[in-house]
């Protein structure tokens, strides 16, 4: 019995050590590639007065004493992303910047989610989304090589498939997204839900009870994501402008914004790997969008969040165009190692 226990413990220790070593090599490869491309690593605060306001992301807030005696306290939030701070760094005159570190989001726990995870975020000012996509592919390939080669069925060395959301919805769900957006703007709140139901997407309740966002993500979850990123990565581009609050709208079609997400199939199904924007630089428009996000949060009975005034003040100083990306490091590791849980790629699992 003692021998069996010792053998089991030794095997687990070896497995843990291998996982930690692979992760270390992957993180080193990311920093090595970025530094070779003349990026500067920033180390911005993780505890901030104003986090991002995305309605479907909930930050973790804590009360902090602002003096030694605890007489003055204020609400601060763990960052859900270093995005707002990094854009301030670009605006201060650093044209290529990145941050690799932990971010925090409440209410996220599944085989591919955890409340604390690792995000790589980088910006080019000036920069374009085409260049950011090239960066992204190079970084994913560097991680795959660092861990000993990807075991995924997805060929990360192949050029990614590129689809607009309009193309993806038409091809994989037989849904006319352009028409649904037009009808929604004209006052038909159930326009996308009705089209989704005709495509076989099931909802609880009537179409009038389903918001545009809920219908959109139901189509993504059940029709689009299962069909993309199977043999090579897939970049979904040009998202509805209402779903890209920090991105610049497309000059040729203001219904959409310059944003892409990259997808690939891993052991847990289709993984969203990143979220990239051609950055909005208009502070007046950005403030309006932030206030719109808070209105949505209010309608969802969520806490209202403070606006980051330092970020808004820095926006006019961003080069045009500026582009950036947020890459989920743990999910890329899941993809290239074949892991079935995000815990399997962390040095220590979340507890």
N, C-alpha and C positions, 0 to 999 in steps of 0.2 A: 504493500500500500504506500509506503514511504517513497519507494522508487517511482511509482506512477505519479504521485503528487509532485515530486521533484521534476520529473520529465515534463509534466504539463506546465508547471511554473516556468521552466527554462524555455519551453517552446513559446509561451506567451511573451516572456521578456524579450526573446529574439525578435518576435513579430513586432512588438512595440518599438524596439530599437530601429528596426528596418523602416517602419512607418515614419518615425521621427527623422531619420536620416534622409529619406526621400523628400520629405517636406522641406528640410533644410536646403537640400540641393536645388529644389524648385525655387525657393525664395531667393537664393543666391543667383540663380540664372536670370530671374526677373530683374534684379538690381544690376546685374552685370550688363544685360542687354540695354537697359535704359541709360546707364552711364556711358556706354559706348556710343549711344545716339545723342550724347550731350544734354541729357536731362539732369536737372538738379533735384535732389531729394529734399523735400520740405518736411518739417515736423511741427504740424499745426496743433492747436489745442483739441482735446477730445471732450472737454466739458465746456459748453458754450451757452450764451444767453438765448440764442435763437437758432433752432435746428431747421432743417428743411420742412416745408409745410405740406408735403404730399398727403392727400387725404387718406390713402390706403396704407400709409406707413406710420406707425406709432412710436414716438421716441420714448426713452426712459428718462424721467425727470427726477431730480433730487434737490432738496433744500440745502444750500451751502451757506456757512457762516462767512461773512465778508470781513470780520475783524476777529482779533484774538479772544475777545470775551463773548462772542456769539450774540451780541446785541442786534446786529444787522445781518439779516439773512435774505437770500434771494434764490429764486428758482433757476436752476441750470439744467442743461440737457446733455446726455451723452450723444455724441454725433451719430447720425444714421448714415452719414457720408461726409468726407472732407471737402466736398465740392465747393461750398460757398467760400471756405477759407482759401482753397487753392486758386480760385479765380482772383481773389484779392492779391495773391502772390504774383500771378501773371500780370495783373494791373500795376503792380509795383515795379515791373520791369524785368521779370524773369520769364523769358519766352518759352522755355520748356521745363515743366515741373512735374514731379510725381510724389505721391505718398503711398506707402505700403504699410497697412496697419489694421487694427481691429475697429469695427463699427458695431453699433448696438441697435436692435429693433425689438420692441415688445411684441409679444403674442405670436412669435414665429418659431414653431418647432415641428419638424417632420424629418423624414430621412434626408431631405435636401435643404432644410432650414434649421437655423439655430439662432437664439437671441444675440449671440456674439459670434461674429465671423470676420474673415479677413478680406479686405477689399484693396485692390490696386487701382488707384485713380491717377490719370495723367492728362496734361493739357499742352496744346501747342498754340501759341499766339504769336504770329498768325499760323493757322492750320486749317485743314479741310477734313471732312469725314472720310474721304477716300484715303487720305494718308493715315488717319486714325485706324481705319480698317486694316491697312497694311501693317501698322504697328501691332494691332491686336493679334493678327495671324502669326507674326514673328514671335510674339511673347508666348502664345500658346504652344507653338512648335518648340521654343526654347525650354518650356516646362516639360513637355513630353520627352525631349531628349535627355533632360536632366534626371528624370526618374527611371531612365533605362529604356525608353521607347513606349509609345502608347499601345495599350492592349485593347483599346476600343475598336469597334467595327467602323467607326467614323475615321476616315483618312484625313487627319489634320494637316497633312502636307499638301493636299489637293486645294485648288482655289475654291473659295466658298461660293455657294449658290447665292445669288442676290435677287430678292423679290421685294416689290413694294407691298404694303399691306393690301392695297386694292387688288393686286395680282394674286396674292396668297388667298384672300377671301373668295375671289372668283374661282380659282383653280381647285381649292381644297374644300370649299363649303358651298359653292354655287350661290354666293351672297354678293350683291352689288353694294359695296361699301360706299361708293360715291353717292349713289341715290339715297342710301340710308342717312348719310350725313346731311344731305340737302333737305330731306324730309324732316329730320330732327330739327334743323335750323328753322324750318318753316312752322314748327310748333307741334309736329307729330312725335311725341315723346316715345311712342312704342314702335317707331319705324324699324329699328334694328332688331328688336325682340321679335317682331312679327316675321321678319325675314329669317331670323335664326330658327324659329319654330318650324317654318316651312322647310328648312334644311335638315330637320330632324333633331334639333337641339331641344332638350326638355327643360321646362321651368316649372316651379311650383307657383300656382296662382295664375292670374291673367297677364297678358302682355303689358297692360298698363302698370302692373306692379314691378316690372323689370326695367331698371335704368339702362341707359345707353352703355355705360361702362360694364355693368353686369352682363349684358347681352354680348358685348364685345369679347370679354374674357371667357365667356362660356363657349363661344365659337372658337376662340384660340385654343382652349383646353381640349375640346372634343373633336375638332376638325382640322385645325391648322397644325398645331404642334405635333400630333401623332404622325403627320405626313412629311415633316421636314427634318433636316439634319440627321438623316439615317446613314448615308454613306459618306457624306461630306458635310461640313458645317454650312449653315444657312443664315444669311444676314437678312432680316426683315427691315425694310427701309420706309421712310416717309409715313410717319404715324399721324393719326388724327391730331390736329393742333391742340385740342382740348386735353390730350394725353402727353403733352410735351411742354410743360409749363416753363421750363428753363431753356427751351430751344427756339431758334429763329424759324419763323414760318417760311414756307416755300414761296419764292417770288412768283412762280408760274401757277400756283394753286394754293391760296391761303387756307384752304380746308385742311392742309397737311403741314407738318413741320419736319425739319431736318433732324431726324433721329434714326438710329438703327439699334437693333438688338441681335445678338448672335446666338444661335441654337445648335445643339448637338445631342444625339441620343446616347445616354449612358445606361448603367445598370438599372437605374430607377425610372427610365423613360426619358422624355425630352427635357434637357436642361437649358434654361436661360442662363447664358454665361456672362453677358455684359449689357450695358446700356450707354449709348454714345449720343452726344448732342453736338450740333453746330450752335454755338452758344448765343443766346439773346444778349445784346449789349445795351438795350434801351431801358434805363431805370424806371421811367414812367410806366411803360408797358409791363415791366417785371413786377412793379408794385401792384398794378391792377390784377395781374395773374395771381400773385400771392394772396391778395384780398379775396379773390375768387376761390382759391383753395380753402381759405379759412371759412368761407361761406358754406362750402361743401362739407367741411368738417363739422360745422354747426348743425347742418341738416342731418348728419350722421350721428349726432349726439356725442361728438368727440371734442376733446379739449381744444380751445383756440390757442394758437401758438404765436409767439412774438415774431415780428419781422426782423431780419438781420439788417440793421440800418448801415452798418459798415460795409456790408456786401453791396447794398444798393448804391452807396456813394462811390464804390470802386468801379461799378459797371461801365461808366463812360470811358474809363481809361484802358479797357480791354482792347487789344488790337482787333481789327476786323479783317478777315474772319478769325475767330478763335474756336477751336474744337477740342473736345475731350471725351474720355471714356472712363467708366467704372467697371472693372473686371472682377468677377467673383472668383478669387483664387482657389477657394475650397472646391467650388464646383468644377473648375478646370481640372484640379487634381482628381476629383471623382471620375471625370470623363476619361482621362488618360491612364488611370490606374485600374479602372473597372470597379471602383468601390460602390457598394450598395447603400452606404449611409455617409452623411457628412462627418459623423463621428470617426469614421475609419480613416480620414485623412488629416484629422487634427492631432497635434502632439498629445493632448489629453482631451477626452470628450467633455462636452458641456454638462455641468451638474448644477 
